[in-house]
Amino acid sequence: MKVYGIKNCDTVKKARKFLEEAGVPYEFHDYKKDGVDADRLAGFVGEFGWESILNKRGTTWRRLDEATQDSVVDAKSALDVMIENPSVIKRPIVAGETKNFVGFDPVAWEMALELGELK
């Protein structure tokens, strides 16, 4: 299993702690340190939709100039902005063996753990 995010993100910290306490092994991919794999990100966008992967609630999105924000109208333009500004990618994204997850929801993750989906 691979967890994608940013090391200093509070939500990513909570998600990693959850996995560690549950004894779930994972590899961490830090967008800031390791970069963004455009093909992998496109796969997540294809699976979940760009609206779910692009975080418009965060400070990074709010700090983008209006022209950049207005340019995001479809998956291609959203991918371009996310690759250029990895901090606008929803965190964490988990690539599991049988299922992928976007964001951290401890109740949903607990259920997925019980069902064997979080591995």
Residue, then its C-alpha position, 0 to 999 in steps of 0.5 A: m500500500k502506498v500513501y500519497g501526501i505531504k509530510n507536514c499535513d495534519t490530515v496525513k499525519k492522522a492517517r499515518k498514525f491510524l495505519e501505524e496503530a492498526g499495524v498496516p504496513y505502507e510506503f509514504h510518497d511525499y509530493k514535496k520531496d518525491g514529486v508528483d507522478a502525472d500518470r498516477l495522478a491522472g489514474f486517481v482523477g480517472e477513478f474519483g473525478w478531478e473535483s474529488i482530487l483537487n482541494k479547493r478548500g485549502t489555503t494553497w488554492r485560495r492563494l492561486d491567482e484568479a486566472t489560474q483558478d478560473s482556468v480549471v474547467d476539466a480534468k486536463s486543466a485540473l491535472d496541470v494545476m495539481i502537477e504545478n502546485p502539489s499542495v492543492i491535491k487532496r490528501p491523503i490518497v491511498a493506493g491499496e492492494t484492492k481499493n483506493f481511498v481519497g482523504f482520511d475518514p477514520v470511521a470509513w477506514e476502520m470499516a475498510l480495515e475490518l473488511g480487509e480493504l485497507k491493505 
